Amino acid sequence: MSGDLVVLTPVASPTERRVSRDRLEVLSALLSAPTVPEIFRSELMRFDPFDPVYGWRCRVVDCPAPAAHGGGGLLCTIHR
């Protein structure tokens, strides 16, 4: 090995030990791995609002609100 040695010193505080990273940076690094299927590495995935699996709209006719999480997730908080 060539180059200078770097001496690492321990940090006393547990909160200072953590390295804060941007979550998007970490997610991008994970998704760029060669073992991740190409479909998950595309620029943008769009889903139909009423998709049976990834749908996000309230199932009540003409309601523009997003479906609420939990409890089946098919209705917004107004129509629950």
Secondary structure, 3 states (H helix, E strand, C coil): CCCCCCCCCCCCCHHHHCCCCCHHHHHHHHHCCCCCCHHHHCCCCCCCCCCCCCCCECCCCCCCCECCCCCCCCCCCCCC
